[in-house]
């Protein structure tokens, strides 16, 4: 597991996020290997999280058509980099809740 995937695994455990690490997606006859799928945020099918836009760039329009959002984020600078909860929660709020159920209280209330 990469440091990026570990970071999202830790976030998922801490906040009860639904993630697939790694995630594979068949598109246009190719299988895309995506480091992290964050379900219930962003688009209908969740947000694909990558560290290199080249992984998804050629497929961006088709991914959106298929109901995925995407974001290119940096690898953590340290394997056990401290997470900034306020920044994470702001990012999740910015992406927006797309789950079928009610959003978690910390997302609705603005507090972790």
C-alpha positions in Angstrom: 0.0 0.0 0.0 1.4 3.4 -1.0 1.6 6.2 1.6 -1.3 7.9 -0.2 -3.4 4.8 0.1 -2.5 4.4 3.7 -3.4 8.0 4.5 -6.9 7.4 3.0 -7.2 4.1 4.8 -6.5 5.9 8.0 -9.0 8.7 7.2 -11.6 6.1 6.3 -11.2 4.4 9.7 -11.2 7.7 11.6 -14.3 9.2 9.9 -16.2 6.1 8.8 -15.6 6.8 5.1 -16.3 4.2 2.5 -13.3 3.6 0.3 -12.0 1.0 -2.2 -8.2 0.7 -2.0 -7.1 0.1 -4.8 -10.0 0.4 -7.2 -10.1 -1.0 -10.8 -12.4 0.3 -13.5 -12.9 -0.9 -17.0 -13.3 1.9 -19.4 -13.0 2.1 -23.2 -11.5 -1.4 -23.3 -8.9 -0.7 -20.7 -8.6 -1.4 -17.0 -7.7 1.7 -15.0 -5.9 1.1 -11.7 -7.0 3.9 -9.4 -5.3 4.2 -6.0 -8.5 5.2 -4.0 -12.2 5.4 -4.7 -14.0 7.5 -2.1 -17.6 6.6 -2.2 -20.5 8.9 -1.2 -18.7 12.1 -2.0 -18.6 14.2 -5.2 -20.3 12.5 -8.1 -23.0 9.7 -8.0 -20.4 6.9 -8.0 -17.9 8.7 -5.8 -14.6 10.4 -6.4 -11.5 8.8 -7.8 -8.4 9.9 -6.0 -5.1 9.9 -7.8 -1.6 11.4 -7.3 -0.9 11.8 -11.1 -3.4 13.3 -13.4 -1.9 11.3 -16.3 -3.6 8.2 -14.8 -7.0 9.6 -15.6 -6.5 12.5 -18.0 -7.3 10.7 -21.2 -10.5 9.3 -19.7 -11.7 12.4 -17.7 -14.8 13.1 -19.8 -15.8 9.4 -19.9 -15.3 9.1 -16.2 -17.7 12.0 -15.6 -20.2 10.5 -18.0 -20.0 7.2 -16.0 -20.8 9.1 -12.8 -17.4 9.5 -11.2 -15.7 12.6 -10.0 -11.9 12.8 -9.7 -9.3 14.7 -7.8 -5.5 14.7 -8.1 -3.9 15.1 -4.7 -0.3 15.0 -3.4 1.4 12.0 -1.9 2.1 12.6 1.8 5.5 14.0 2.2 6.2 11.6 5.1 4.8 8.1 5.4 3.1 8.9 8.7 2.4 12.6 8.0 0.0 14.1 10.5 -3.4 14.7 9.1 -4.9 18.2 9.2 -8.5 17.4 10.2 -9.9 20.9 9.4 -8.4 20.8 5.9 -9.7 17.3 5.3 -13.2 18.2 6.4 -13.2 21.4 4.3 -12.2 19.3 1.3 -14.9 16.7 1.9 -17.5 19.4 2.3 -16.3 21.1 -0.9 -16.7 17.8 -2.8 -20.2 17.4 -1.3 -22.1 14.4 0.0 -23.5 12.1 -2.7 -24.5 9.1 -0.6 -28.1 7.7 -0.5 -28.3 8.1 3.3 -28.0 11.2 5.4 -24.5 12.6 5.7 -22.5 11.9 8.8 -23.1 14.4 11.7 -19.6 15.8 11.4 -20.3 16.8 7.8 -23.7 18.3 8.5 -22.7 20.1 11.7 -19.3 21.4 10.6 -17.5 19.8 13.5 -15.5 16.6 13.8 
